Amino acid sequence: TASLFGDVPRGVMLDQPPIFLGGQGGAVGPVITGYGTVVAAGSVLRDDVPQDNMLVTSRPLPGFQRPVVPHTYRKLTRLLEKNVTYMANLVALREWYVHVRRPFFEAQELGPLVYEGALEMLASAMRERTKRLGAMVAKVSADDPSRAELRERIGDVLALFEEPGTPSGDAFLTAFRAAVGEQPRDYVSTVQQLPAEISAAGVRWLQSIVDDLCTRAAALVPATRAFTTS
């Protein structure tokens, strides 16, 4: 069920095995990781692991010496795609919190405060990523048309995520609310017990948000050929 723009955000439906990141490790990302993946303690994840249920260990980098050529970013288009996909998924997750999770928070003691904290965490992650992407592109040498275009239009790309305007999830949300009823119950069990057709509709809605933002971003910088299959 993966789309052109990366793995479907189906984990929101809580029907996938969790990803485990071992201690004393990390990731150089954004990276795509399949569900059920276990990253061993002390390992640094530098590449995508799109398959599900994988055990990942990293080897120490081999020693070498070579001249430093700063800010070359040889895989610049791929870096752009990963960052835009990550930010688009943050938008999709925020929409889920606003339209789906909020009533469950409101039914709990101090839930509204936890809800506001969750939204702030998402906003903080978006600010961090847009800042880093903008700073990276500002260092890129405009030595070919695609790089020059990206430098010129990166502000417009980042602006997409300030007021994104996302595809409507009305069909899913209507079905979801009918299934849940007036009194929200336990969030985890409620989502896990959704009928398959409602769960699938939710996945399609979230993926449509990601795809829409990636498509719009790519249209702003066509010379980069971002999110193309060729």
Buried (B, 14 or more C-beta within 10 A) or exposed (E): EEBEBBBBBBBBBBBEEEBEBBEEBBBEBBBBBBBBBBBBEEBBBEEBBBEBEBEBEBEEEEEEEEEEEEEEBEEBBEBBBBBBBBBBBBBBBBBBBEBBBBBBBEEEEEBEEEBEEBBEEBEEBBEEBBEEBBEBBEEBEEEEEBBBBBBEBBEEBBEBBEEBEBBEBEEBBEBBBEEBEEEBEEBEEBBEEBEEEBBBBBBBBBBBBBBBBBBBBBEBBEBBEBBEEE
